[in-house]
Every structure is written in C-alpha cells, then in structure tokens.
Amino acid sequence: MTDLAKLESETLAAIAAADTLDALETVRIAALGKQGSVSALLKTLGAMSPEERQEKGPLINGLREAVSSAISQKKAALEAALLNARLATERLDMSLPAPETPQGSVHPVSQVMDELAEIFADMGFAVATGPEIEDDWHNFTALNIPETHPARAMHDTFYFPDGKLLRTHTSPVQIRTMMNEEPPIRIIAPGRVYRSDSDATHTPMFHQIEGLVIDKGIHLGHLKWTLETFLKGFFERDDVVLRLRPSYFPFTEPSVEVDVGYSEINGKRVIGGSEKWMEVLGSGMVHPRVIANCGLDPEIWQGFAFGTGVDRLAMLKYGMDDLRAFFDGDLRWLRHYGFSALDVPTLSGGVGA
C-alpha cells in the first residue's frame, strides 16, 4: 500500500499548489476523472477476490474521500479569494444624482380620496373610519336589511368561520358614529369594501365613500344641494346637472338614485349638460328604523345618507376604462395615471391639480 500512500501524498500536494480554479480542475480530472489515477484504482475492485476487496477496498475509498474533501476545501478557498478581490475593487457611488423624474407617484384612488375629503371638509364634514372586519349586526341588521336580503348571501359577501365578515359597504361606520356621538353629525366614511364580484367594472375589493348628516329639520332638499355642490366641486364644472330618481334601499326612505348629465365627445364621456344620463350614486333620507336602532329618537332627529364608488369616480374623471387595472400593480399604468406627490388637492388651486 506504499503506492496508495505515495499517490495520496502527491495528489494532495498538487491540490495545495493549485492557485487557480482552472489548475484545481486539472488536478481533479487527473485524480477523479474517468481516466484518473484514483478512478483507475476503484475499477480494480471488481476483479479482486472477496478477501482482497475487504482488505484494499477501505483504503482505496479512503483515498477517494481524502482527495474529494481536499478539492472541495481548496475550491471554496479559491472562490472566496476571488470574491474578496472583486469586492475590494468594486465601488458603489452613493453620491450619484437622483433621476430628474422621480419614480414614485400617488395612486389615483389615493388622489381622489384626498380630493373628496377636501371638498367635504369645506362643507363641514369630518372624516370617520371603522373596522373592515365587521359583524352581521353593524353591516346588515342595524341598517334595516332583512334576513332574506340577497346581499347577505355567501355568493355576495365574504364570511369568516366565526360569523364575522368583510364589510360590504362603509355604512357600518355610520352606525358606529350615530351610536357613539351626539347629534348633530356630519361625516364622510371613505374606505375599502369587499364583495364577491369581478369583471371590468367590479372587483372583489374596491373603495367607497359614504356621507351621513343627522340633525333637526333635515329634508331632501339638503341632500340635493349637498350632492350638487359635491359633484360640481369634484368635476370642477358649474354646468353639472343632477337627476334624482325614486329607488329603494333598506336603510333610507325615501331613496333616490342620482344621475349626472354628460355628453360623448370623441368616444369619451364628458360631464356636463343633460344630453345623456349616467348613474353615479345612491342616496336617501335615513330610515327612521335605522335612527332608532342607533339609540336616537327619529321624531327629533332626521338625516340623509349617500354613497358612491371612489374607483368609479376616478375612472369617470380621469378617463380610465377598466377597474381591474387599479389593482394590477402595473408600473406603466401608474406612471401614466399616477399623480405627483406635490399635486395636493386644494379648493383654491383646484382639487384635480
């Protein structure tokens, strides 16, 4: 076995002397390649008698393990040395100037939310928020929605195993506000809502804004003025014309759908006038039963409520065709429709600045 010891010594010395990965690979092939010296010894095991194989087998396999281990360690050392040399020569200049055009931009939904808050703040409305995970009472029962109403069905509402649900509108914020605050109340409730629906004009999650006024002597005329002022301010046009149509909502009585007049110019809808009509929101006088459910006396307090989709308002104002694109996370879309962080909506400078 002096030949094995000599081969091991010479091979390990060659591995230690290899100063590049290519030189190390040459040594590996010479020892462990198909025609390598160690591989040749391994091939002799098949022709040995059982007694010889029992004696020489462990020695030859030990030689292979020693050579393989030495090659692996040497390769790791050489690769580490190459990496350190590369890191020592590469530099990242942190003083490079920023791009002339910043990459970040404000999402249209966030921009429209700010526009709406600015408009309603000027009319004396506060912003109210509430949980997105709601219970059945706040989301349905308190709003006078019957047990058999289709909105309660599982194909329309996302339910949790414990009976909780993802709110289907921001109306529960109105309920919580009436229960926790003393009238008079003037709030808007913007936020995310969830419904099991998805197509070009519907998504499972979307944004909604609702408004609520509770006071003494409130009537439908106050509602019409509020909505007219809101829509004129949002679309920044004085020729906005509204049409109120009788409708039905469990939580308002009377209930009205609100249409806005528009014209088609070059295939685009342009708000203004009364050439054509398009529904933009639902509204009505708060149902006396809803007021009573919140612990208030409907003989003393009256109010109105309204709600509309923020995403659809953004589509209408800024010419977007597909609601699903709002949530795709496509930077090209956001760079096209996004707003600069400095485009802060103000009534003096224009909410759509």
VOTIVEX-839932 format. One line per 4 residues: their letters; for each residue x, z, y of N, C-alpha, C. Coordinates in steps of 0.02 Angstrom, whole numbers, padded with zeros to 5 digits. Layout:
a) X Z Y X Z Y X Z Y | ...
# end
This chain:
mtdl) 00040 00000 -00061 00000 00000 00000 00042 00000 00064 | 00109 -00007 00054 00152 -00011 00113 00135 -00072 00154 | 00112 -00126 00121 00093 -00187 00157 00032 -00173 00202 | -00017 -00134 00178 -00076 -00117 00219 -00056 -00076 00280
akle) -00011 -00028 00269 00011 00014 00324 00048 -00028 00376 | 00090 -00074 00352 00127 -00117 00398 00079 -00163 00437 | 00028 -00192 00402 -00020 -00235 00435 -00060 -00197 00488 | -00079 -00136 00470 -00117 -00095 00519 -00075 -00080 00580
setl) -00012 -00061 00568 00032 -00044 00624 00043 -00104 00670 | 00056 -00163 00640 00068 -00223 00680 00005 -00245 00719 | -00052 -00240 00685 -00115 -00261 00718 -00132 -00214 00776 | -00127 -00149 00765 -00142 -00101 00819 -00094 -00109 00877
aaia) -00031 -00126 00862 00017 -00137 00916 -00001 -00199 00956 | -00025 -00252 00922 -00045 -00313 00956 -00106 -00300 01000 | -00152 -00258 00975 -00211 -00241 01015 -00190 -00203 01078 | -00146 -00155 01070 -00123 -00116 01127 -00087 -00159 01178
aadt) -00052 -00212 01155 -00013 -00254 01200 -00056 -00306 01236 | -00116 -00319 01211 -00159 -00369 01243 -00179 -00346 01313 | -00163 -00387 01362 -00177 -00367 01431 -00234 -00407 01463 | -00265 -00452 01425 -00324 -00488 01450 -00375 -00492 01394
ldal) -00438 -00506 01412 -00491 -00513 01362 -00477 -00573 01316 | -00448 -00626 01343 -00432 -00684 01301 -00378 -00667 01250 | -00327 -00629 01271 -00274 -00609 01225 -00302 -00564 01170 | -00347 -00519 01190 -00378 -00475 01141 -00420 -00514 01091
etvr) -00455 -00565 01114 -00496 -00606 01069 -00452 -00643 01019 | -00392 -00663 01040 -00345 -00697 00995 -00325 -00649 00939 | -00311 -00586 00956 -00293 -00536 00906 -00351 -00523 00859 | -00410 -00520 00886 -00469 -00507 00844 -00478 -00562 00793
iaal) -00473 -00625 00815 -00482 -00681 00769 -00428 -00680 00715 | -00366 -00663 00735 -00311 -00662 00687 -00321 -00609 00634 | -00356 -00555 00651 -00366 -00500 00604 -00433 -00503 00569 | -00487 -00514 00608 -00555 -00508 00580 -00593 -00573 00577
gkqg) -00562 -00629 00599 -00595 -00693 00594 -00603 -00715 00521 | -00634 -00773 00511 -00646 -00796 00442 -00581 -00805 00403 | -00529 -00826 00439 -00464 -00835 00406 -00415 -00779 00424 | -00440 -00724 00451 -00398 -00669 00474 -00366 -00631 00416
svsa) -00313 -00594 00434 -00275 -00557 00383 -00316 -00502 00351 | -00354 -00466 00390 -00396 -00412 00362 -00453 -00442 00321 | -00484 -00496 00347 -00538 -00529 00311 -00514 -00554 00243 | -00451 -00578 00241 -00423 -00603 00178 -00417 -00548 00126
llkt) -00397 -00488 00149 -00393 -00431 00103 -00462 -00411 00077 | -00512 -00415 00120 -00580 -00397 00098 -00605 -00445 00044 | -00585 -00508 00048 -00607 -00557 -00001 -00577 -00544 -00070 | -00520 -00509 -00073 -00488 -00496 -00138 -00524 -00443 -00178
lgam) -00568 -00405 -00146 -00603 -00351 -00181 -00646 -00377 -00238 | -00674 -00437 -00231 -00719 -00463 -00282 -00683 -00480 -00347 | -00619 -00495 -00344 -00582 -00513 -00404 -00548 -00453 -00438 | -00553 -00395 -00408 -00520 -00336 -00436 -00563 -00305 -00492
spee) -00528 -00270 -00536 -00564 -00230 -00586 -00597 -00171 -00553 | -00646 -00142 -00585 -00678 -00083 -00555 -00629 -00028 -00536 | -00579 -00017 -00577 -00531 00036 -00563 -00490 00020 -00500 | -00467 -00045 -00495 -00429 -00065 -00436 -00472 -00062 -00372
rqek) -00535 -00084 -00380 -00580 -00084 -00321 -00592 -00013 -00297 | -00597 00033 -00343 -00608 00103 -00325 -00547 00131 -00289 | -00488 00107 -00307 -00427 00132 -00276 -00413 00098 -00209 | -00418 00030 -00207 -00397 -00007 -00148 -00454 -00019 -00097
gpli) -00516 -00017 -00123 -00573 -00030 -00078 -00575 00015 -00017 | -00572 00081 -00025 -00574 00126 00034 -00516 00113 00083 | -00457 00095 00056 -00400 00083 00101 -00410 00020 00143 | -00434 -00033 00111 -00445 -00096 00148 -00501 -00088 00199
nglr) -00556 -00055 00178 -00612 -00044 00226 -00591 00002 00283 | -00547 00050 00267 -00521 00093 00319 -00480 00054 00370 | -00441 00005 00345 -00403 -00038 00389 -00449 -00077 00435 | -00503 -00105 00406 -00550 -00143 00447 -00582 -00099 00501
eavs) -00603 -00038 00482 -00634 00007 00531 -00585 00025 00587 | -00522 00037 00569 -00472 00056 00620 -00460 -00001 00669 | -00455 -00062 00643 -00444 -00120 00686 -00505 -00133 00730 | -00564 -00131 00701 -00626 -00143 00739 -00634 -00092 00795
sais) -00621 -00028 00780 -00627 00025 00830 -00577 00016 00886 | -00515 -00002 00868 -00463 -00011 00919 -00480 -00070 00964 | -00508 -00124 00936 -00527 -00183 00976 -00584 -00164 01024 | -00633 -00127 01000 -00690 -00107 01043 -00667 -00065 01102
qkka) -00623 -00016 01088 -00598 00027 01141 -00557 -00012 01192 | -00515 -00058 01166 -00473 -00097 01211 -00516 -00144 01255 | -00569 -00173 01224 -00613 -00217 01262 -00649 -00180 01317 | -00672 -00120 01302 -00706 -00079 01353 -00659 -00062 01410
alea) -00596 -00046 01394 -00547 -00029 01445 -00532 -00089 01489 | -00524 -00148 01459 -00509 -00208 01498 -00568 -00227 01543 | -00630 -00222 01517 -00689 -00238 01558 -00697 -00189 01615 | -00682 -00125 01603 -00686 -00076 01657 -00634 -00091 01711
alln) -00574 -00110 01689 -00522 -00127 01738 -00541 -00187 01780 | -00572 -00238 01748 -00595 -00296 01786 -00649 -00278 01837 | -00696 -00235 01816 -00749 -00214 01861 -00721 -00175 01920 | -00674 -00129 01907 -00644 -00090 01961 -00607 -00135 02010
arla) -00572 -00185 01983 -00537 -00231 02026 -00584 -00271 02070 | -00641 -00291 02040 -00691 -00328 02078 -00723 -00285 02132 | -00738 -00223 02115 -00769 -00178 02164 -00720 -00163 02221 | -00656 -00161 02204 -00606 -00146 02256 -00598 -00202 02307
terl) -00615 -00263 02285 -00605 -00320 02331 -00670 -00342 02365 | -00729 -00325 02336 -00792 -00345 02367 -00813 -00294 02420 | -00844 -00320 02473 -00867 -00277 02527 -00937 -00300 02549 | -00980 -00252 02566 -01046 -00267 02593 -01047 -00247 02666
dmsl) -01055 -00295 02710 -01053 -00282 02782 -01122 -00258 02804 | -01129 -00193 02815 -01193 -00164 02835 -01209 -00176 02908 | -01162 -00205 02945 -01173 -00217 03016 -01202 -00286 03030 | -01218 -00324 02976 -01246 -00391 02987 -01311 -00385 03027
pape) -01324 -00431 03073 -01386 -00427 03113 -01448 -00438 03071 | -01503 -00407 03091 -01567 -00416 03056 -01593 -00486 03070 | -01637 -00512 03026 -01665 -00579 03039 -01702 -00581 03105 | -01701 -00639 03137 -01737 -00645 03201 -01812 -00635 03191
tpqg) -01837 -00657 03134 -01908 -00648 03119 -01915 -00593 03066 | -01941 -00534 03083 -01948 -00480 03035 -01991 -00501 02976 | -01974 -00476 02916 -02010 -00494 02855 -02076 -00457 02849 | -02079 -00396 02874 -02140 -00356 02866 -02196 -00380 02912
svhp) -02258 -00372 02890 -02316 -00389 02931 -02374 -00345 02910 | -02423 -00340 02954 -02482 -00298 02942 -02534 -00339 02905 | -02560 -00311 02851 -02611 -00345 02811 -02675 -00355 02854 | -02708 -00413 02847 -02769 -00425 02886 -02822 -00370 02880
vsqv) -02828 -00340 02820 -02878 -00287 02812 -02860 -00227 02855 | -02796 -00208 02856 -02774 -00153 02899 -02785 -00169 02972 | -02772 -00231 02991 -02782 -00251 03060 -02855 -00247 03080 | -02899 -00272 03037 -02970 -00271 03053 -02996 -00199 03054
mdel) -02972 -00157 03010 -02990 -00086 03011 -02974 -00056 03080 | -02915 -00071 03105 -02895 -00045 03171 -02939 -00074 03226 | -02956 -00138 03220 -02999 -00169 03270 -03068 -00134 03271 | -03096 -00122 03212 -03161 -00090 03209 -03159 -00019 03237
aeif) -03106 00019 03219 -03100 00087 03244 -03095 00088 03320 | -03060 00038 03348 -03052 00035 03421 -03119 00021 03455 | -03158 -00026 03426 -03222 -00044 03456 -03271 00016 03454 | -03276 00047 03395 -03324 00102 03388 -03302 00165 03425
admg) -03237 00175 03431 -03214 00233 03470 -03237 00227 03542 | -03239 00166 03568 -03262 00155 03637 -03336 00171 03645 | -03373 00170 03588 -03444 00186 03590 -03457 00259 03570 | -03404 00299 03563 -03413 00369 03549 -03416 00388 03476
fava) -03395 00344 03431 -03397 00357 03360 -03330 00387 03337 | -03333 00437 03294 -03274 00465 03261 -03265 00432 03193 | -03205 00436 03167 -03190 00409 03100 -03194 00465 03049 | -03234 00455 02996 -03242 00504 02943 -03218 00474 02877
tgpe) -03191 00517 02834 -03167 00494 02769 -03193 00540 02714 | -03188 00517 02652 -03210 00557 02595 -03176 00534 02532 | -03187 00569 02476 -03154 00552 02413 -03178 00486 02384 | -03133 00450 02350 -03151 00387 02318 -03181 00400 02248
iedd) -03164 00457 02218 -03196 00477 02155 -03253 00524 02173 | -03314 00502 02158 -03373 00538 02180 -03415 00562 02121 | -03465 00603 02136 -03513 00622 02084 -03579 00584 02096 | -03621 00586 02046 -03683 00548 02048 -03728 00569 02106
whnf) -03728 00634 02121 -03774 00658 02173 -03756 00630 02241 | -03692 00633 02260 -03673 00608 02326 -03677 00532 02330 | -03662 00498 02275 -03660 00425 02276 -03728 00392 02268 | -03774 00426 02232 -03839 00396 02219 -03899 00440 02238
taln) -03903 00499 02207 -03964 00540 02213 -03978 00560 02285 | -03928 00585 02321 -03939 00607 02390 -03960 00550 02435 | -03944 00488 02414 -03960 00429 02454 -04027 00399 02434 | -04067 00437 02396 -04135 00416 02377 -04135 00355 02331
ipet) -04081 00347 02292 -04076 00291 02245 -04107 00314 02179 | -04160 00280 02155 -04195 00303 02094 -04150 00301 02033 | -04169 00340 01983 -04131 00342 01920 -04129 00274 01885 | -04181 00233 01897 -04185 00168 01864 -04156 00112 01905
hpar) -04124 00127 01962 -04098 00075 02005 -04040 00038 01971 | -04038 -00029 01976 -03984 -00067 01942 -03914 -00047 01963 | -03905 -00021 02024 -03839 -00002 02048 -03807 00053 02005 | -03849 00092 01971 -03823 00146 01929 -03798 00120 01861
amhd) -03813 00058 01844 -03796 00032 01778 -03720 00027 01770 | -03696 00033 01709 -03625 00032 01695 -03593 -00036 01710 | -03634 -00089 01709 -03605 -00155 01724 -03596 -00165 01798 | -03619 -00118 01840 -03608 -00122 01912 -03562 -00067 01938
tfyf) -03558 -00011 01902 -03522 00048 01926 -03468 00068 01876 | -03411 00090 01901 -03357 00114 01858 -03365 00189 01848 | -03382 00210 01787 -03393 00280 01771 -03332 00309 01734 | -03321 00375 01743 -03271 00411 01705 -03305 00449 01648
pdgk) -03267 00468 01596 -03298 00504 01540 -03332 00569 01560 | -03308 00601 01614 -03338 00665 01635 -03399 00657 01679 | -03423 00595 01687 -03482 00584 01728 -03467 00566 01800 | -03404 00576 01822 -03385 00555 01890 -03382 00479 01892
llrt) -03376 00452 01953 -03375 00379 01960 -03333 00359 02021 | -03313 00296 02022 -03281 00269 02082 -03337 00250 02130 | -03333 00274 02191 -03388 00264 02238 -03402 00189 02247 | -03467 00172 02250 -03487 00103 02257 -03498 00083 02329
htsp) -03496 00131 02374 -03503 00120 02447 -03474 00181 02482 | -03467 00178 02547 -03441 00236 02583 -03499 00281 02608 | -03560 00267 02584 -03618 00308 02604 -03610 00382 02586 | -03575 00400 02530 -03566 00472 02517 -03531 00509 02574
vqir) -03490 00472 02612 -03458 00503 02671 -03511 00524 02722 | -03563 00483 02729 -03618 00501 02774 -03653 00564 02750 | -03665 00569 02684 -03698 00628 02656 -03656 00690 02669 | -03592 00686 02654 -03548 00745 02664 -03544 00764 02737
tmmn) -03545 00716 02782 -03541 00731 02854 -03605 00766 02876 | -03664 00741 02855 -03726 00773 02875 -03733 00844 02847 | -03703 00856 02788 -03707 00922 02758 -03658 00972 02790 | -03604 00946 02818 -03551 00991 02842 -03546 00996 02918
eepp) -03580 00952 02954 -03576 00952 03027 -03645 00959 03058 | -03647 00990 03115 -03709 00996 03151 -03722 00933 03192 | -03785 00908 03194 -03800 00851 03238 -03791 00872 03311 | -03783 00823 03357 -03784 00751 03345 -03721 00726 03310
irii) -03729 00672 03272 -03674 00644 03233 -03667 00570 03250 | -03606 00549 03263 -03590 00478 03272 -03524 00464 03236 | -03528 00432 03178 -03467 00420 03139 -03466 00349 03111 | -03406 00325 03097 -03397 00267 03054 -03358 00291 02994
apgr) -03370 00260 02936 -03338 00280 02874 -03306 00219 02842 | -03244 00203 02860 -03209 00147 02828 -03174 00169 02764 | -03163 00123 02717 -03126 00142 02657 -03135 00094 02600 | -03101 00109 02545 -03105 00068 02484 -03166 00088 02444
vyrs) -03199 00038 02415 -03256 00049 02370 -03247 00005 02309 | -03286 00020 02255 -03273 -00012 02191 -03339 -00033 02158 | -03340 -00095 02136 -03398 -00121 02098 -03373 -00170 02046 | -03407 -00173 01990 -03386 -00215 01934 -03408 -00287 01947
dsda) -03368 -00323 01987 -03385 -00391 02006 -03322 -00427 02027 | -03315 -00491 02010 -03255 -00528 02030 -03268 -00603 02031 | -03263 -00632 02091 -03264 -00705 02099 -03235 -00720 02168 | -03246 -00780 02194 -03215 -00800 02257 -03236 -00756 02316
thtp) -03296 -00726 02312 -03320 -00685 02367 -03331 -00612 02347 | -03311 -00593 02286 -03318 -00523 02263 -03254 -00503 02226 | -03233 -00440 02235 -03178 -00412 02197 -03197 -00343 02173 | -03168 -00319 02118 -03186 -00252 02093 -03171 -00197 02143
mfhq) -03121 -00206 02186 -03108 -00159 02240 -03110 -00198 02305 | -03146 -00172 02354 -03147 -00204 02420 -03154 -00150 02473 | -03155 -00171 02535 -03157 -00123 02591 -03224 -00129 02627 | -03250 -00072 02646 -03315 -00069 02678 -03311 -00022 02738
iegl) -03353 -00036 02787 -03360 00012 02842 -03434 00024 02853 | -03452 00087 02857 -03521 00106 02870 -03523 00148 02933 | -03580 00146 02966 -03590 00186 03026 -03652 00230 03019 | -03651 00287 03052 -03708 00333 03050 -03716 00366 03118
vidk) -03778 00368 03141 -03796 00405 03202 -03855 00450 03185 | -03849 00514 03198 -03903 00562 03189 -03912 00600 03255 | -03972 00596 03283 -03985 00629 03347 -04061 00635 03355 | -04083 00658 03411 -04154 00662 03426 -04176 00599 03463
gihl) -04235 00573 03444 -04263 00516 03479 -04229 00450 03465 | -04195 00444 03408 -04161 00382 03391 -04212 00331 03364 | -04206 00268 03385 -04252 00217 03360 -04215 00152 03346 | -04252 00101 03323 -04222 00039 03300 -04186 00002 03357
ghlk) -04210 00012 03417 -04177 -00020 03475 -04105 00003 03484 | -04092 00067 03471 -04024 00093 03475 -03980 00058 03423 | -04008 00048 03363 -03971 00014 03310 -03953 -00057 03330 | -04002 -00095 03357 -03989 -00164 03375 -03937 -00168 03430
wtle) -03940 -00125 03480 -03890 -00126 03534 -03820 -00111 03506 | -03815 -00062 03461 -03751 -00043 03433 -03720 -00102 03395 | -03760 -00133 03353 -03734 -00189 03313 -03716 -00249 03356 | -03756 -00261 03407 -03742 -00317 03452 -03677 -00306 03490
tflk) -03668 -00244 03514 -03607 -00228 03550 -03546 -00231 03505 | -03555 -00207 03444 -03500 -00209 03395 -03479 -00280 03379 | -03526 -00323 03363 -03510 -00391 03342 -03483 -00433 03400 | -03508 -00422 03460 -03480 -00457 03518 -03407 -00435 03530
gffe) -03395 -00370 03522 -03326 -00346 03531 -03280 -00370 03477 | -03304 -00373 03415 -03261 -00393 03359 -03244 -00467 03362 | -03295 -00509 03373 -03282 -00581 03376 -03259 -00604 03445 | -03260 -00557 03493 -03236 -00571 03561 -03272 -00630 03593
rddv) -03338 -00630 03586 -03380 -00682 03614 -03443 -00650 03642 | -03465 -00675 03700 -03526 -00648 03731 -03589 -00685 03707 | -03580 -00741 03672 -03638 -00780 03651 -03659 -00764 03579 | -03639 -00705 03553 -03659 -00685 03486 -03734 -00670 03487
vlrl) -03771 -00701 03441 -03844 -00692 03437 -03860 -00661 03369 | -03900 -00607 03368 -03918 -00574 03306 -03991 -00589 03288 | -04004 -00589 03223 -04072 -00595 03198 -04082 -00540 03146 | -04132 -00497 03156 -04146 -00442 03111 -04205 -00461 03066
rpsy) -04195 -00458 03000 -04246 -00475 02952 -04266 -00413 02912 | -04331 -00403 02900 -04352 -00345 02859 -04321 -00350 02789 | -04301 -00292 02762 -04270 -00290 02696 -04287 -00224 02664 | -04253 -00209 02609 -04265 -00145 02575 -04198 -00116 02552
fpft) -04186 -00054 02572 -04132 -00012 02546 -04161 00056 02532 | -04144 00088 02476 -04174 00153 02460 -04160 00207 02512 | -04105 00201 02548 -04083 00254 02594 -04103 00243 02666 | -04137 00187 02682 -04161 00176 02750 -04233 00152 02749
epsv) -04270 00170 02802 -04340 00148 02809 -04360 00154 02883 | -04373 00097 02917 -04370 00029 02891 -04298 00005 02882 | -04290 -00046 02840 -04224 -00075 02828 -04223 -00147 02855 | -04163 -00167 02880 -04157 -00235 02907 -04091 -00266 02885
evdv) -04093 -00329 02867 -04033 -00369 02858 -04017 -00400 02926 | -03953 -00403 02942 -03933 -00429 03007 -03896 -00496 02997 | -03923 -00548 03028 -03891 -00613 03027 -03858 -00626 03094 | -03804 -00665 03094 -03771 -00685 03155 -03772 -00761 03160
gyse) -03783 -00787 03220 -03786 -00859 03230 -03716 -00890 03230 | -03712 -00951 03204 -03648 -00986 03203 -03658 -01061 03204 | -03604 -01098 03216 -03603 -01171 03213 -03547 -01192 03167 | -03553 -01251 03139 -03500 -01279 03098 -03461 -01330 03138
ingk) -03395 -01317 03147 -03352 -01361 03185 -03292 -01379 03141 | -03285 -01443 03126 -03231 -01466 03082 -03229 -01429 03015 | -03289 -01417 02988 -03293 -01385 02923 -03284 -01310 02925 | -03275 -01280 02984 -03265 -01208 02990 -03325 -01176 03026
rvig) -03341 -01115 03005 -03394 -01078 03037 -03368 -01046 03101 | -03401 -01060 03157 -03382 -01031 03221 -03440 -00988 03246 | -03428 -00924 03254 -03480 -00878 03275 -03502 -00894 03347 | -03568 -00891 03358 -03595 -00904 03425 -03655 -00949 03421
gsek) -03704 -00937 03467 -03764 -00978 03467 -03810 -00961 03410 | -03858 -01007 03397 -03907 -00994 03345 -03924 -01058 03306 | -03873 -01101 03299 -03884 -01164 03262 -03898 -01150 03188 | -03858 -01104 03159 -03867 -01083 03090 -03860 -01008 03087
wmev) -03883 -00979 03030 -03881 -00906 03024 -03844 -00885 02961 | -03810 -00829 02967 -03772 -00802 02910 -03778 -00726 02910 | -03793 -00698 02851 -03800 -00626 02845 -03731 -00593 02849 | -03725 -00539 02889 -03661 -00505 02896 -03664 -00431 02879
lgsg) -03722 -00401 02882 -03725 -00329 02864 -03797 -00308 02850 | -03802 -00249 02820 -03866 -00217 02808 -03872 -00153 02848 | -03933 -00135 02867 -03941 -00077 02910 -04013 -00052 02907 | -04027 00000 02945 -04095 00026 02950 -04095 00097 02975
mvhp) -04155 00124 02983 -04164 00194 03003 -04156 00238 02942 | -04117 00291 02948 -04103 00335 02891 -04169 00363 02864 | -04178 00357 02798 -04240 00379 02766 -04248 00454 02776 | -04308 00476 02794 -04320 00549 02803 -04300 00590 02743
rvia) -04308 00562 02683 -04290 00600 02623 -04215 00611 02619 | -04175 00563 02643 -04102 00571 02644 -04083 00626 02693 | -04115 00625 02751 -04101 00677 02801 -04118 00746 02773 | -04175 00751 02738 -04195 00816 02709 -04147 00836 02653
ncgl) -04123 00788 02613 -04075 00805 02560 -04011 00836 02587 | -03996 00822 02648 -03934 00849 02679 -03947 00913 02718 | -04008 00941 02711 -04022 01005 02743 -04045 01001 02815 | -04063 00942 02839 -04086 00934 02908 -04161 00921 02908
dpei) -04194 00937 02963 -04267 00929 02969 -04281 00858 02996 | -04310 00814 02956 -04324 00746 02980 -04377 00742 03035 | -04413 00797 03046 -04460 00799 03101 -04424 00807 03168 | -04362 00832 03165 -04322 00844 03226 -04269 00790 03234
wqgf) -04236 00774 03179 -04179 00729 03182 -04196 00661 03152 | -04176 00608 03187 -04182 00540 03163 -04114 00507 03168 | -04109 00449 03138 -04045 00414 03143 -04047 00344 03113 | -03992 00309 03123 -03985 00242 03092 -03918 00238 03057
afgt) -03914 00191 03010 -03853 00180 02973 -03844 00105 02962 | -03782 00084 02952 -03767 00014 02940 -03703 00009 02898 | -03695 -00047 02865 -03635 -00056 02825 -03618 -00129 02818 | -03553 -00144 02815 -03530 -00213 02806 -03462 -00214 02772
gvdr) -03444 -00270 02743 -03380 -00277 02709 -03325 -00295 02758 | -03272 -00256 02759 -03216 -00269 02805 -03180 -00333 02786 | -03172 -00345 02720 -03137 -00405 02698 -03175 -00468 02719 | -03240 -00465 02714 -03280 -00524 02733 -03278 -00536 02808
laml) -03277 -00482 02847 -03269 -00490 02919 -03203 -00523 02936 | -03150 -00503 02900 -03085 -00533 02911 -03086 -00607 02892 | -03118 -00623 02836 -03124 -00693 02815 -03160 -00735 02867 | -03213 -00707 02895 -03254 -00743 02943 -03217 -00753 03009
kygm) -03182 -00701 03032 -03149 -00705 03097 -03086 -00746 03095 | -03047 -00740 03039 -02982 -00772 03037 -02977 -00832 02990 | -03035 -00857 02967 -03036 -00920 02930 -03006 -00918 02861 | -03019 -00865 02822 -02994 -00861 02754 -03050 -00880 02705
ddlr) -03032 -00915 02651 -03083 -00944 02608 -03096 -00905 02543 | -03047 -00868 02519 -03053 -00836 02453 -03036 -00762 02458 | -03084 -00720 02441 -03075 -00648 02446 -03020 -00623 02400 | -03012 -00656 02341 -02963 -00632 02292 -02891 -00635 02319
affd) -02878 -00681 02365 -02810 -00688 02392 -02789 -00625 02431 | -02837 -00585 02453 -02821 -00524 02490 -02781 -00475 02447 | -02788 -00480 02380 -02759 -00431 02336 -02708 -00460 02288 | -02688 -00523 02299 -02640 -00556 02254 -02568 -00534 02267
gdlr) -02554 -00506 02326 -02485 -00487 02342 -02439 -00546 02352 | -02466 -00603 02374 -02426 -00664 02385 -02396 -00661 02455 | -02329 -00657 02459 -02297 -00651 02524 -02309 -00712 02568 | -02316 -00771 02537 -02329 -00830 02577 -02396 -00824 02613
wlrh) -02447 -00797 02579 -02513 -00787 02609 -02508 -00736 02666 | -02472 -00681 02652 -02467 -00628 02702 -02427 -00651 02763 | -02375 -00691 02752 -02337 -00716 02809 -02380 -00762 02852 | -02427 -00797 02820 -02471 -00843 02858 -02525 -00805 02895
ygfs) -02558 -00758 02861 -02615 -00723 02891 -02598 -00654 02919 | -02539 -00628 02903 -02522 -00560 02924 -02511 -00555 02999 | -02513 -00493 03023 -02506 -00479 03094 -02441 -00442 03108 | -02413 -00455 03166 -02354 -00418 03186 -02371 -00345 03196
aldv) -02323 -00301 03183 -02335 -00230 03192 -02349 -00213 03265 | -02330 -00258 03310 -02342 -00246 03382 -02410 -00271 03405 | -02447 -00304 03359 -02515 -00329 03377 -02565 -00272 03370 | -02559 -00222 03412 -02603 -00164 03409 -02669 -00180 03445
ptls) -02726 -00175 03411 -02790 -00192 03442 -02807 -00144 03500 | -02824 -00172 03557 -02848 -00132 03614 -02904 -00170 03648 | -02951 -00134 03676 -03006 -00167 03710 -02982 -00203 03773 | -02931 -00176 03805 -02906 -00207 03866 -02867 -00270 03851
ggvg) -02827 -00268 03797 -02785 -00326 03781 -02817 -00374 03732 | -02875 -00355 03704 -02908 -00397 03654 -02897 -00369 03585 | -02952 -00355 03549 -02945 -00324 03483 -02912 -00371 03433 | -02918 -00436 03446 -02887 -00484 03400 -02821 -00511 03425
a) -02786 -00471 03465 -02723 -00494 03496 -02672 -00512 03442
# end
